[in-house]
Each structure stands twice: as C-alpha cells, then as structure tokens.
Amino acid sequence: MQTSTQMNFSGGPGALPAPVLRQTRDAIEALPETGLSVLGMSHRSAWFRAVLDEAEHNLRELLDIPRHYHVLFMQGGSSLQFSMLPMNFLRGTKQRAEYIVSGYWSAKAPVEARHEGHASVIWDGYDERYTRLPQADELRLSEDAAYLHYVSNETVEGLEFAEAPGLPGVPLVCDMSSNLLAGPIDVERYALIYAHAQKNLGPSGVTVVILRDDFARRARGSLPTMLDYRTHIDTRSLYNTPPVFAIYVLMLVTRWLRGEIGGVAAMAEINRAKARAVYGALDAYPGFYRVHAERSCRSTMNIAFRLPDTVTETLFLEAAQRDGLHGLEGHRSIGGLRASLYNAVTLDAAATLTQWLTDFARRYG
Ligand SMILES: *Cc1c(COP(=O)(O)O)cnc(C)c1O
C-alpha cells in the first residue's frame, strides 16, 4: 500500500490508489453487495453484469466516448492486440498498414503485422536511440493505408506524443497502455484504441479496447472466434469467462477517478504538477542526471534518466529502496533509471521523490 514510507514508482504493474487497494482487500474476503469473495463470483451473475456496465459507463463518461464506439474488456494484454489488429484489418487486403516506431513497444507491433500482410515502418527512431518523436512533416503518410499505428506514450524511453499523428480518412490506431485516463483524449480521432490495465487502469489481466463500430465491421473473413473483435462486441465482453477480479478493480479505479479526482482533466493537471516537480529536480543537476527524452517529447507518465555511471546507479537504487522508494530501475532493454508517475502516484509521493533526488545529487553529484 502506498503510505508515507512505501512508494511505488514502478513502470508496470504500477501503483494503484490506496482507497482502491483497501476496497479490493475487503472484496477478496467478502463483497459488500453479495457477502461472497470477489474471487468466487460468477461472471454470469447480475452482480458482475452491473460491474461491467459501471466500468463501461465510467470509461464513457471519463473519456467522452461516443455511442458509435464499443468498449471491450479483453485478455492477452497489449501484446495480443499487436497481432489481433492486423489479423482483423490487414489479413486478406492489398493495402499496406503503416507503423510509427518510436520506442521499445511500438517496435514490436509491425513485427506481428508482417505475419498478416504488408506493414511499412514510416518513421523509426532507432538510430537516435529513441530519444525523440517525429515531427508531423517527417511522416510520409499515404491516403490509402489500411490503418496507421502508433504508441501515444513510450513507457520504456519516456516519450509522449502531444498531438495525434495521421491523416483524416486513414483509420488511426493507438496503443495507449501507459497513458489512457491520464488526461482527456479526442476519441473520434481514432478507429481503435487499446490499453492493458496494469500501468494506469488497474491490475494485469484485462485490456480495454475502444473500437469504432464501422471499423470493427470491416474485419475480414473467418478468424478464430476468440481473435475476432466482433465476438467480443456481440457478447458484450462475455463470450467466455472474463477476468472478473481485474475488471472489478478497474471499475473501482474508474469510480475513484470520477468521484475523488473529479475526472481526467483534473487528473491531467495533477499529473503535470508531478512531472514538473520531478523533471525540475533532474534538470537542476544537469551534469549528474541525464533525462533520456528530448525536452519537447518528455512524458508526464514515465521519466527515464541516467547517472554518470552504473556504479552510482546501483548505489541510487539501493539507497532509494532503503528509503521506501520502489520501482525506480529502468527497463531491462535500456537500463538506467525510470520514475513512473501514473495516476495513482500521489502529489505527495512525487514531492518526496523530488526532494530525495535533490538530496542524492547534493551528496553524490
Ligand atoms: C507494457 C506495454 C506493452 C506490453 O503489454 P502486455 O500487456 O505485457 O502485453 C505494450 N505497449 C505498451 C505501450 C506498454 O507500455
């Protein structure tokens, strides 16, 4: 639990709000509504139908999702979406799908698309070690692509798009796994949005898919039942046993966001304040801390940074852990350090980290 002494800055699964953790603990013993453990509740019960309905309703309210979009709760994580997307919308077409590769996660998506058809990487930040995002005029987009795929927030490198790329008329698809619900989005810009829960929405096990109806109906031919989006639309996410527990906790998170935070615009304000504080501490010691992302592409959710050498980084992690600051190690693909400031990380926790970073730099910088 996030108390004044234990703070979770993990990249994922990430921190969850303290009140949600308390309700979850109680629900494992006995749900207030049924007297039974949430872990033993039937997915065909009226209780679970109400949980699904509330989770969907809250997401629609928080993100202003129009009626002609479906909200699905699926399994397989975001990695399965890398495959399902081209299976449904690229397989059997002569069209090309376009991919922006701006980091570790977006690089994985076109690899899966190539099993299904033509996928072009229209911009690749690999040679610049994924330290920046493309400018609009660097993207050679075509009008007749099957879709354009990008990742709105690169969780590993800490890069976040300020504006959605793309051309009107080309279906835009976005992996928002690490920043969905961090702030308002214009859902109508997108044909499909997906985000697994374990970074910003809840525990692992469930993936939210927001899908425009006419795009969904374009899916090709015969697909395995479980891998066809239309199955999950037609059964309202109850084709087979869904992850009841994960969806319940996600519902509690959306309730918290509406009730206690006051919506995603208020959340964005808090997130900006947290990021401003932590970047401020890093920027104050430029010879000591080095932020991975170029300034104009910095993420509010994930801050990847380095120290002058790996010995000091190891010292940093040990000292942080001793002081109750957890999850600050960088992703295994790039090493270094990373502070993740997801919705559930409080302003107080960010302030504690900020002070701690300042003290560490004064001591070792
Ligand atoms: C963590 C992450 C993934 C991987 O998701 P899984 O649910 O583990 O498959 C994909 N995309 C982004 C942007 C991520 O941050």
PDBQT file of the ligand as one rigid body, heavy atoms in Angstrom, charges set to zero:
ROOT
HETATM    1  C1  LIG A 401       3.823  -2.570 -21.197  1.00  0.00    +0.000 C 
HETATM    2  C2  LIG A 401       3.402  -2.223 -22.579  1.00  0.00    +0.000 A 
HETATM    3  C3  LIG A 401       3.012  -3.204 -23.517  1.00  0.00    +0.000 A 
HETATM    4  C4  LIG A 401       3.034  -4.689 -23.219  1.00  0.00    +0.000 C 
HETATM    5  O1  LIG A 401       1.819  -5.090 -22.712  1.00  0.00    +0.000 OA
HETATM    6  P1  LIG A 401       1.463  -6.574 -22.243  1.00  0.00    +0.000 P 
HETATM    7  O2  LIG A 401       0.103  -6.404 -21.646  1.00  0.00    +0.000 OA
HETATM    8  O3  LIG A 401       2.503  -7.016 -21.274  1.00  0.00    +0.000 OA
HETATM    9  O4  LIG A 401       1.421  -7.409 -23.460  1.00  0.00    +0.000 OA
HETATM   10  C5  LIG A 401       2.582  -2.773 -24.769  1.00  0.00    +0.000 A 
HETATM   11  N1  LIG A 401       2.535  -1.459 -25.076  1.00  0.00    +0.000 NA
HETATM   12  C6  LIG A 401       2.917  -0.504 -24.205  1.00  0.00    +0.000 A 
HETATM   13  C7  LIG A 401       2.847   0.938 -24.618  1.00  0.00    +0.000 C 
HETATM   14  C8  LIG A 401       3.348  -0.850 -22.946  1.00  0.00    +0.000 A 
HETATM   15  O5  LIG A 401       3.718   0.105 -22.073  1.00  0.00    +0.000 OA
ENDROOT
TORSDOF 0
